[in-house]
Amino acid sequence: MTSEVCMMNRLAVVLAADSATTVSKWTDGRREDRYFKGANKVFQLSNNHPVGLMIFDSADILSVPWELAIKTFRANLADKSFNTVDEYARELFSFLENAHDFFPIGVQESAAIEAVFQIVLEWIDDCTDGKAKEDHASAIATMFHNCKPNLDAKLLPQSISDADANKIISDLETKAASQLETLLKEIKVATPPNIADVTKCALVRVMCMPDTYLSTTGLVFAGFGDHEIYPATVEYVSYGLIGGKSIYTQKSAAAIDHNNPAWLSGFAQTSMTDTFTLGLSFDVYWSLMAAVKDSLTDFGQNVVANSGGDLTKVANFDKLVADTQSEISNRVLDEARREHAFPLRNVLRFLPVDEMAELAETLITLQSLKEKVTKPSETVGGPIDVAVITKHEGLVWIKRKHFFSSELNSRYAIRQANQITRKP
């Protein structure tokens, strides 16, 4: 995990991120986590234009480090620019689709087929759970028999059309079915006569639920497009590539304009940013709402019981509880916005760039401290990278870690300068 902050007003964007990364592996049936504190999560997306990118969750895309892919994209982008920040994002996804050396079709197929295996094994576990061993074969056979491929285009991620999904499934189904049959033999499960349907069902599930079965990476693009006077940001989730198509979904977007003077959001671990902006974190908020619902239910039942009434005659009791919970929720959030979010936005709109950078770094530091004192893990920590993006200065680093000393590598600085000034 990680903790990241994106902050904007009419002058600039500030991006800040910690450096912790977690690597997990399974040894003798046990999960082992390793924590490292040198990961790069903030990147300059263009050498010539004011756009940056933060990543969180998986640091790889189909076993290729995102850092390598992003820096290669930046080199290929050269002096090319776009009217909006979102167009830079779409250009990156297009670049990934054409980066055949990085992402061979065979690697893409393997990732999809591994997801198919995971889905089928989950189905087997679910249908046999709680049943006697001698009933497993019958339960599995029934489960397989009920597999009917049904692609719902409404559930597909936005980057994939119905035609795209059908083509990907058609191209993969034979190979996936053959490998699935081999897997079933290895685990001593009878191959169903409708193995093709089972495979298609699993592939449909992969296409419609990539967030569950494929590796995910959050991508936060921020900066200024050519036609954007004020900064903008857009958040995507990438699920890798299948069949030469980049799989992604837009999660959020924000832009500064004459009516919206400032914006602040956290990504990944956000409890301290939420507390700062709203006065409470969302984990506390959801716990509060669950407690409110339980308390209202108990209170209503006690009132009816103590008054000698019959609760079964209150036909809309559950709706009354839900409506009251919703009213309490709205009042809590309205108060949070009025007392915290709106005043913060009014201050943030006038905050100088250097103080914005300091605030962003402080929020990451607080999140790191919270993780350190409340949890045994080390999922947030390490050096904090802070970058500022302005319309005319571009991306400049306020704080940045290096795995080498710049004083000992003067030739590196010269190479970078030549790369930036070199004409295409």
N, C-alpha and C positions, 0 to 999 in steps of 0.2 A: 504494500500500500504506500501511500504518499500523502502529502498535503500541499495544495497549490492554491494560489490566490491570483485573480485577475481583477484589476481595479482601473476604472476609467473616469476621466472628466474631459472637459473640452480641450485641454492642453495635451493630454498624454494617456497612454496605456502603461500600466505597471504589471509585470508578470513576476511572480515569485514562487519558488518551489524548493522543497528540501531535497536531500540526496540519498535517502534510504531506499534500498531495494531488497526484496525478499526472493530467495531462490529455494524452491522446495523439491525434495525427492523422496522416494519411498525406499526404505531399506528394511528387509525382513518384516514386511507388513506394517511398518511404522513410518509415519511422515516425519521427515527431518527438515527443519527450516534453517536457512543460513541468511544472515543479515549483512548487507554491505552498505557503505555510506559514501559511495563515490559516483552514483548514477547521475547522468545529465538528463534533465527533463525540460529544460528551456532552450529553444533553438532560434537562431536567426533564420528566417525562411527564405530571404532574398538578400543577396549581397548589395543590391542597389536600391531596394525599395523598403518602406517602413512597415514590415510585416513580420510577426513572430509566431511561434508555435510552442505549446506545452503539451506533454504527453503524461498519461498516468495509467495505472493498471499494468497490463503486459508490456514489457520493454521490447518484445520481439513481434515480428509479423512473419509467420511461417518460418520461424527459426532465424530470420534475418533481423539483426538489431535495428530498431527504428532509427537510431542515431545515424547508422550507415545509410539507410534509405533516404532519410531527410537531407543529409549533407550531399548525397549524390543528386537528389532532386534540385537542391539549391545550385549546384554547379551546372546542371543542365538548364535551369531556368535562365541563367545569365542575366541579361538586361530586360527580359520580358516582364511586363506588368499587366495588371488587371484593374478593372473599374471598381471592384468591391473585394472585401476580404474573403467573402464566400467563394468568389471565383478562384482565388488562390487555393482554397481547399479542394474544389472540384478538379483543379489542375493537378494537384498532388495525387488524387485518386486515379486520375487518367494516367499519370506517369507510372503508378504502381502496376496498372493493367498492362502496360507495355514494357515493363522491366523484366523481360523473359529470362535473363541471366540470373536475376535474384530469385524469381519465383517460377521455376519450370512447372509446366502443366502436371507432371508426375507428382511433384510436391503438393500442389493444390489438391489433386485427387486423393492423395494419401491422407491429408488432413480431413477431407470430407468423409472418407471411408472409415477412418478412426471414429469419427462422430457417429456414423451409422452403427458401428460395433457397440459404442457406449449406449446408444438408444435401445438396441435390441437386448443387450444384457440387463438394462434397467427394466424393460418389459418382462423379461424372464423372472427377475427378482420379485417384481410386483405381483405377478400372477401366482407365484409359488409361496409367497410370504404367508406364514401361518398354516400352511397345508402340510399334511403328512407326506413323507417322501414318496410313498407309492402313488400319490395322486399328482405328483409334479408333471409327469409326462402328459397326462390328460389335460391339465391346466395350461401347459405350454402349447399343446396342439390347438386347444380352443382359442387361445390368445392369437396364435398365428393365423388361424382360420378367419378371425374377425378383422384382420388387417385389410382395409380397403383404401387405396390411395385416393386422396381428395385434396387437391391443392386449392387453398383459399387465397386468392390474390390479395385480399384485404390485409392479410397477415404478413405479407412479404415486406422486407426492409425496402426503404424508398429507392435504393439504387438498383433494384432488381424488378423487372417487369414480369408479368405472367409468362410471356413468351421466353424471356431469358431463363426463368426458373424451369420451365418445361424442357428447354434445350439442355440445360445443365443436367437435369435428372435423366434425360434420354441418353446423354453421352456417358453418364456414370453408371447406369443401372446394371449393365451386364458385368462389368468388372467388379462392382460392389457386391453383386449377388454371388459371384464366384468366390470372392474372398470371405463373404459371410458364411457361405456353405462350409468352407474349410474351417472357419472358427467354430461353427456349431458342432462339427465332427470332433474337434479338439476338446470341447467341453462336454461331449457325449450327449448332445441334444439332437433328436431326430430332425433331419432336414424337411421342412414342410413342402408339400407339393406346390404351394403358391409362393415359393421363395422370391419370385419376381415382385409380387405384390407387397410382401413384407419389406423388401429392399426399397421399393418406391415409397412406402409409408414412412420409413425411416428417413429417406432423403427429403421427402416433403417436410418432415419435422425439422431437419437441419436447416432448410431454406426459410422456414417460417419462425424458427426459434434460434437464430444464430447466437443470441446472447447467452443461451443456456449450454450450447454444445460446441461453440467455437471460441477460440481465444479472442479476448476483447481488449481494445486499447482506446482510452479516451483521448481525443485530440481537441485542443483549444486553440483556435486560430484567432489572432488579434492584431490590430494595427489600422492602417489607412489604405484603402484602395484609391486609385487615381481620381475617382469621382466622389470620394468621401471626404468632406471637410473635417468632420469630427471622427473619432475612432469608433470602431465596431469590433464585435467579437462573435464567433460562432463556434459551437461545440458539436463535435461528431463523435460517434462511437464506430470504430472500425473492427470488423470481424475477419479481416484477411481477404483472401481471394479464392473463388471457386470457378472453374471453367473459364478463366481469363477475365472474370468480372470482379471488380472490387465491391465487397459487401460492406455497406455502411448505412448509418441512420443519423439524421440530424437530431440532436437532443435539445438544444436551446440556441438562442441568438439574442443579441442586444446591440443597440447602437445609440450613441450619444447624438442628440439633436437639440433644437431650440427648446423643446418641451421636456426632454430628459437630460438633465445636466450632468449626472454622475451615476455610476454603477459599480457595484462590488459583489463578487461571488467567489465562493470557494469550490474546490473540486477534490474528489476522493475523500479524505478525512476532513470534515468541515465543521466539527462541533464548535470550535472556538470562533471561527468566522461567523457561524450562525448566531452564536451567543452575542458577539460584538454587534452584529447588524440588527438582530431582532430582540435581544435580551434573553433568549433561551435557545438551546440547540434543539434540532428536530427530534433527536432520540428522546430528550426530556419531554418535548411536546407530545409525541405519540404515546409515551408512557402515561402522561397526564390524561390524555383523552381516553385511554383504555380504563384508567382508574375512575374517571368521571362516569363512563358508561356502566361499569360494575356498581358504583355507588348509587347511581340513579335507579338502577334496576332493583337493588336491595332496598333502597328507601321506598320506592313505590310499592314493593311487595309488603314491606312492614306496615306502611300506612293502611293498605287495604286490609291486611290481616288484623291489625289492631282496631280497625273500625268495624270489624265484623262483616266486611264485604266479601265478594267472590271475585277473585282476579280473573277467572275465566270469562266473566261477563264484560271485561274491558277488552273489547275486540282489537283495539288499536294500541294496546299497551307498548308493544315493541316500537311502534312508530312514534309514540309520544316520547319514549326514551331517546330514540335516534334524533328526533327533532330538537329536543332539549340539549343533547350533546352537541349537535351542529350549532345551535345558538351560542353555547358556551365557547365552542371553538372559534366562531367568528368574532366574538367579543375579545377573546384572548389575543387573536391575531391582529385585530384592529388596534388594540391597545399597544401591542408590540410595534406595529408600524408607526403609530402616532408618537410613541415615546422614544423609539430607538431608530427605526429605519429612516423616517423622514428627516429628523434632525441630523442624522449622520450624512444623508445625501446632501443636505443643505450646506454642511461643512465641507464635504468632499468636493463639491463643485468648485470651491475656491481654493482648495489645498494646493500649495506649490508642489512641483514635481518631486523635489527632494524629500518633502515630508510624506508624499504618497508612497515613495519607495520605502521610507522608514516604517510607515504603518504596515505595508504589506509584509515586510520582513518580520515585524513584531508579531503579526498574526500567525505566521508559520512557527516562530519561536514558541509562542504560547501553546500551539497544538502539539509541538514536540515535547514540551514540558508536561503537558497533560498526559500524553501517552507514556512518558517515562515514569510518572508517579502513580498512575492508575492501572497500568497494564504491564505484564511481564515481558511483552514483546518489544521489539525495537522497530516498529513499522514506520515511524516518522523520526527523522533526525539527520545528523550530518551537516555539512556546510549548506548554507542557504544561498541559492543563486537568485539575483534580482536584476531584471532588465527593464529599461524604460524605452518606450517607442513614442516618438513625436513625429509630426508630419514632415518636418524638414531636417531634423537631426537623424532620423531613422532609429534603428535599434542601438542603444548604448548600454553597456554593462555597468551597473552600480556595484554589484558583487558577483564574482565569478570564480569558481574553483578551477584549478588546472592540475593535470597529472604531471606537469613538467614546469620548470622554472622559465619564465619568459626571458629573464636576464641571461640565461645560458643558451638561448635559442634565437639569436638575432636573425639567422637565416630563415627561420620560420616566419618571422614578421615580414621579412622582405618578400618571401613567396606569397604570403597573403595579400600584401599590397599590390604585387604584380598581377595577382589573379583578379583583384577587384578592378584595377585600372585597365586590364587587357581588353581590347575591343574584340567583339565576336567577328 
